[in-house]
Amino acid sequence: MPRSLLLAAAVAALLGHAALAGAPPRETITSEEIAQQLQRELGDRLPSGRVELDLDNPSLRIAVPAGDALALGVDNVVYDARTGRVSADVIASADAADAEPVRVTGRVYRMIDMPVLTHPVAPGDVITARDVETIAVRSERLTQNFVGTEAELLGKTPRRSIRPGELVRPADIQVPIVIRKGELLTVVLQAPGMTLTAQAKALADGTQGGAIRVSNTRSGRTLEATVIGPGTVAIGLNPTTAIAAR
C-alpha cells in the first residue's frame, strides 16, 4: 500500500478513536423496563391476579445520555380492558423536559399457574410431587381442558409420553393399573364374624379403587368387584354374592 494511503488510514483510525473517546456515555432502556413501567402506571386498571405486559416491538431500545437522575416516564396511556391492548408515549432521558416521546404499543395478558412435569415419566410410573412444577401460562393458551392443579396429577400415571413443561390434558393421565386382564386374583368377602376368600380371574384391567368384572375360577360365575390392591378385589356382601363367590 502506498505510504500516503497508509498515513490516511492511520489518521482516520486515530480520529475515529478520538471521536469515540470524546462521545458522551450512553444508557439503554430496554423493552422489558418500559413494559414494567407501563404496568406500574396502569396499576389497578389491570385485571386482578398475575398479569404480563408485552410490547409489540420486543427489540425496542432507547439510548439516552447517561445521567445521575435518569427518568423513565409514560404519558397519554390508553388501555382497552376488553382486548388488553395498551399504548403510551414513553419518555426516557436524564432530563425529561428535553426528551422526545417514543410511542409504544403492546398487550396485557392474564397469567394462570398450571402444573407440568419436570421430566419424562414413563406410562405405568406413578407421578409424585418431585415430578411436578408450576409454570405461568397466558390464559389465551388455555383453549381446551387442561389439568389445573398439582393434586390432579399426583398418584396418576401417563397414558402416553408427555414432554416436560407440556400442559397436561385429563385424557393424558389415568389411575395406575394394578390388575391386568387374565390375572388370577384373590376375592375377599368380609362380614361381621365372617371372612371368605375365593379365587377369580380378571376379565379386564383394573385400577386402584375402580370397579372390575371377575370370573370365579371354580363356578365360572361373573362378579362385579372393587380393586383394593394388587391381585386383590372385594365384592359387596349379601347372601347371594357370598354364595356366588364360592
Buried (B, 14 or more C-beta within 10 A) or exposed (E): EEEEEEEEEEEEEEEEEEEEEEEEEEBEBBBEBBBEBBBEBBEEEBBEEEBEBBBEEEEBEBEBBEEEEBBBBBEEBEBEEEEBBBBBBBBBBBEBEEBEBBEBEBBBBBBBEBBBBEEEBEBEEEBEEEBBBEEEBBBEEEEEEBBBEBEBBBEBBBEEEBEEEEBBEEEBBBBBBBBEEEBEBBBBBEEEEEEBEBEBBBBBBBBBEBEBBBBBEEBEBEBEBBBBEEBBBBBEBEEEBBEBBE
